[in-house]
Amino acid sequence: MLKMVTSLKLQDLIEEIRGAKTQAQEREVIQKECAQIRASFRDGDPLQRHRQLAKLLYVHMLGYPAHFGQMECLKLIASPRFTDKRVGYLGAMLLLDERHDAHLLITNSIKNDLSQGIQAVQGLALCTLSAMGSAEMCRDLATEVEKLLLQPSPYVRKKAVLAAVHMIRKDPELSNIFLPPCAKLLRERHHGILLGTITLIMELCERSPAALRHFRKVVPQLVQILRTLVTTGYSTEHSISGVSDPFLQVQILRLLRILGRNHEESSETMNDLLAQVATNTDTSRNAGNAVLLETVLTIMDIHSAAGLRVLAVNILGRFLLNNDKNIRYVALTSLLRLVQSDHSAVQRHRSTVVECLQETDASLSRRALELSLALVNSSNVRAMMRELQAFLESCPPDLRADCASGILLAAERFAPSKRWHIDTILHVLTTAGTYVRDDAVANLTQLIGEAQELHAYSVRCLYHALAEDISQVSLPLPSFGSPAFPTLEFEWFSPQNSSQKLVEDKAHLLLRLLSWPGAYRLQLQIQLSSGECRPPRQSPGANEM
C-alpha cells in the first residue's frame, strides 16, 4: 500500500518557511512542497487546484521558479466557481505577461467574464487586463470595456476606466473608442471614477492631438470641479490634513497644465482659479504643499499673467525655507526648470539658493550648485563667484569636479576683465587640483598669451601658487609657455629687484620643479635645452647648489 504524503496548507507552509533557520532549510522545504504541488497538478483534482496554486504564488513571491503553474491559472480562470477565478486571475497577474504566449489564451475567458453581470467577476477580469494586457488583447477587448464605462455600478465603472487607461498606453489608436464616454464620466461625483477619468483624459490628450483639441472644450467644467474642491469639497472622506481630496486636485491641475499649454484661451479661463488655489491652500501640511507645487508648475507651463508667475516663483522661494528637505529639493528642482524662462524672478531668491549650498544632504547641495551656476550673469558674476569659490574649498569630493567646471565656464562667459578671469582660473586650479578639467591649463595659457599687459602679473601669480604647493606641477606651464618668461628672467633672479634669499628660493623652486616626477618634466627640459627659456643664472655670491 502506497504511503500518501499530506500536502501542507498555505498557512502551515508559510509558518514552516519562516521557521527555517538557514537558506538551505528554506530551499529544502520549498523544493519538497513544489514537488507535491506538481503531483497535485498532474492528478487534476479541481477541488485542490486553487489551494495548490495559492501556495505556488507564495513561493513565486519569495523568488523561486513557479512557471509550471501558468496553465493552471488558465484552468482556474475558465472555472465557473468564484474561488477558482479569484486565485486564477491573481496567478495570471503574477505569472503571465506579454513575453509568454500563454497570456493570449485567457482573452476569451476575460471576454466572457466581462459580459457577465457579476460585479466581482467583472472586477477581477478588468484588474487582470489592466495589469498584463498586451496590445493585441486590448484591441480584442476594447469594445467590452467601453460598454462597462457606462455601467450603473460605480465599482465596475471605476475599474473599467483604469482598464481604458492601460489600453490607451498600449495602443493609442484606441483613443477614438474612449472619447465619447469621458464627457459623461466627468459629471460623476464618485471620487474613484472622477480620478480615473481625469487620468484617462490625460493619456488621451498626450497621445492624440485630436483628443487634445476635443477636451479643451471641457476646461470650464474642470475649473468648476476644482473650484468646488477648493471651496466646499466633495466629501470629507477623502480629505487629508484639512485639504479636500488632494489627489484629485493634483490630477486636475496636471490635466489643466496639459490643456492650457500653448493655448491662450484655455489659460485665460483657468488663471483666476490658479490664483485662488495658490493663495488659499494650507501649506502647514504636505498635502497642501503637494497641491501648491502642482499649482506652481501649472502656472509656469501655461500662458499665465506676469503677476501670477511672480507669485509662483515666490511660493517656491518659501519652499526653500521649509524645514522638510524633500520640499527644499523640490523647490530647487522647480526653480532650475524656471530659471531659463523667468531668470529675473528667480534672481530674487539668489541669497536663499546660495545658502542651500551648505546643506549636508548631497542631493540638496548638488541641486543648489546647479541652480547657483544657472543664476550667474554679467551683473552678479563677482558676488556669485565669491560664494562658489568658497563652496569649492569645502565641498565634498564628489561635487568638486562639477563645481570647478561650472566656475570655469561661468568665468569664461561673464568675466568682467582678463585679470579677474586669470585670478579665477588660478584659484580653481590651486583649490580643486586634479578635479579640474584637462583643458583648464591650456585655456589659461591662451588667456595669458592674449593679455600682453598681464604677462608679468601672471608669472608672479603662478610662481607664488607653485611655491605654496609644489604638487601643483601643471601651474608653471602657462608661465614657461608665455612670451613673458624670457623677459622676466632678469627680474626674477636679479639681486637688484629681489633679496638674496628670494633669488635663491626662486632658483631652488625651479630646480625642484625640474626634478619633480610629472607629465610636464620632459616638456620643460625641452624648452630649457632649446633656449626658449634659459635656466636661471646664479647671481654673484649665491650659494652653490
Beta strands, then each sheet from edge to edge (+ up, - down):
end
